[in-house]
Amino acid sequence: MNNIFPDEEWEPAQPASDTELWRYIDFTQFVSILENDALWFSRAAGFFDSYEGALPPAKLRKIADGVSDRVSDSESFVRAFYDALRYSTYVSCWHEASEETAAMWQVYQPKGKEVALKTTASRFERALDTGSEVVSGQVEYIDYSNTADITVNRVSPFFFKRESFEPESEFRGVISDFESPDGVRIDEDFVDNVAEESSTGRPVTVDTSELIEEVYISPVEGDWLVSLVDDVLDTYGLEDVPANPSTLNEDPFE
């Protein structure tokens, strides 16, 4: 499958080790992370962006040309191959920013997100189990219609997104369970089978005391939730991790 994944040694761009990362989640997700010592990596095929895992047309045609001597309708073959890849690839998304972001709260509050975890790029890496299969790094934002080439392996398509998503300033961890099929017809039925057999997500073990530097509470929630989060942190042995009210509620006139 070298022609399908021609750049196996590729790695994503890395931020500075002290780059601050934020993940906006609901309270039950927060408790689940602490209870299970695990981050939930969601299946890429379920994300809002329909281009997750897609190749720019020029790159798709180039890869299709490389397998055209072995398969008929090579473009459909490659398209189905990468479609199936989305269903067996799992992602944890984080926002790069030097402070909590009003725009992110506005996006996530209507979805019930009440808590923001703050970490750094180096903490994220250290929190993962030794030998973890997670590949992490920064997302690159590109013009899919005019990009002639990108480096491609089994995880790289998930580190490229359209320029319209650039305000997300995303850092992500990616893990792939995809197994290159042998002697199987790659078509829509193959994609359907992969979708049916793969899970909607994967828990990935983390050291929560290393991962979580601080916790911030949504600006629309009251002090009661700050106290509750603080109590939960104490319960799970993270009494040194501060639970902070949102800085967006600070009054400069007081």
N, C-alpha and C positions, 0 to 999 in steps of 0.2 A: 504493500500500500504506500510505498515511498512517493509515488506520483500524486497520491491523494493528500498526503501530509508531507510536503517536500522540505519543510524547515523544522525538523524535530528539535533542533538545538535552540530555537528562538525562546527568548524570555521577555516579559513585559518591562516597560520602564519603571524605575523605582523612585519614589519620593525620598527626600531627606529623612533620616531616621527619626527626627523629632517632629515630623509633619503630623498635625493633629487630624484625627479621623473621628467622624460622628456617625452613629447609627440610630435612626429614629424608629422606635418600636412601641408596641402597646405594653401595658403593665403585665399581662399574662405571659407575653414573650420574655419579658425581663425576668420574671420568676422562673420560667422554664430554663433559661440559660443558667441561672444559679443552681436550680434543683438538679439539672442533668450535667453540669459542667460541660456544656456543649453549645455550639452555635448551629443554628439551622441554616443549611445551604439549600436554597430553593431551585427547583428545576427551571432551566433557562427558557424552556418552551412555554412556561406560564407567565412570562414577564409581559408588561405592557407594550414594550417595543417589539414590533413584529419582525424587525431586522436582527434580533438577537441571533448570533451565530451565522448570519448570512455573509456570503462573499460578494465583493463588488463584481459587477457583471464581467469586467475585463479579466479579473482573476479567475472567475468561474470558467470562462471560455479557455483560458490558458491551461488550467488543470484538466478540463475536458479534452483538450487536444492531446494531453499526455497519456490519456487512457483510451483514445479513440481506436487504437489498433486492437483493443481487447473487448470493447463493448460497443454495441450499437446505440445510437442516440445518447452520446456521451454526456451532453449537457444535462439531460434529464437524470442520468445516472448520478452525476456529481451533485446536482441539486437535491436529490432524494437522500444521498449520503449525508450531506450536511444538515438536512432537515432532521434526520434520525439522530444526529449528533446532539441536537438541542435537547432531545428528550432524555439523554443520559449524561448531561452535563449540569453541574450544580454550582450555584453562585451565592456568595455573601457580599452585599453591596454596602459601601461606606462612602460618606461625603467628606472630601478634603476641605477644611476651613479652619481658620485660626480662632473662631468662636462659634457659638451656636448661631444659626442662620434663620432669620425671620421667614425667608422664602421657603425653607425646608419645613418649618412648622406649618406654614400655610398649605403646603402640599399634603402633609401627612396628618394634620389634625382632623380633617374630615373623615379620615380612615381609622380614627380612634387611636392614633399614636400619641401616647402621653409621656413617654420617657425617651431621653436621648443619652446613649452611652458615649463617653468620650475616651478615646485611646490615642496611641501614636502608632506610626508605621512600625517602629521597632518593637513596641509592646505587642502588636498584633502577631508579628512573626515569633516572638518568644513564647506567646501564649499557646501556640500550636504544639501538638505532640511532636517529639523528635521523630524524624522519618515520615512526617505527614506528606501526603500526596498533593496538598493544596499548592497551587501556583498563585501568587499574589502580585499585584502591581497596579499601575495607573492605567485607566482607560484612555485611549487615543481617539480623538474625534476627527473624522475624515469626511470628505465629499465622496460618497459612494459612486456617484454618477461619473466623476472625473478621475477617480483613483485607478491607475492602471495596474497597480500591483501592491500587495501586502504580503508580509511573511506569513506562512500558514503551517500550523501543526494542529493537534487535536484540541488545544485550548485557545490558541491565538485569536480565532474569530470572535471570542467573547471579550476581548480587550480592545475591540474597535467598535465605535458607535458613530451614528450620523452627527454632523455638526450641530444640528438643532438641539441635541441633548447636552451640549457643552456646559451649560450652567450647572449641571449635576456635579461637575468636577469630581468624578468618581474614582475611587480606589476599590478594588474587589479581590476577593479570593475565589478561585475557580478550581473545581475538582471534576475529573471526567471518569465515568465508569464505562465509557464506550469501548466496545471490543470490535475490532475490524472483522467483519464476517468473512467466512471462507466458503465458497461454493454456493452462496445465497444470492438470489436475484435481488438487486437493489432497485426497488420501485416503491410505489405508494403503499403496497401491502407490507413491505418490509418496514417502512416508517410506522405504519399503524401497529405492527407487532412490537416494535421497540417502545412506542408510546404506551402500549398496554402493559408491557412487562416491567417498565421502569417505574420507580417510585416518584412521588411528587417532590421529594426532597431528601436530604441526608443530614443527620446530626454529625458534627465534627467536634471531637473532644478538644476542649481548651482549658487552660489554667485561668479561671475567672479573676483571681487576684492579680494576675499579670495583665490580663486583657483590659480590665475596667479601671481606668484612672479616676474618673469622676462620673457622676450621673446628674443630669439636668432634667427638671420637670417642665412640662409644657406651660407656656405663659397663660393658658386659659384654665389651668387647674389651680386649686387652692393650696394653702399651706398644709392641709390635711394629707395630701398625697406626698408632699415632701417628707412629712413625718413617717408615713407608712413605708415609703421607699427606704428611709433611714433604718427603720425597724427591720425590714427585710434584709438589708445588707448586714446588719448586726447578726441576724439569725443564721446567715450563711458564712459567718466568720470574716466578713469584709467591713469590719467596723472602722477601718482606716480610710475607706473610700467615702468621700463626701457626697451627700445628696443635696443638690443646690436648686433653689428656685430659679426660674428663668431670669437672666439678666435683662431681658426685654421689658420686664415689668418695673425696672428701676425708675425712680422719680428724680430727675435732675434738679427739681426745685425744692426738694426737702433738705 
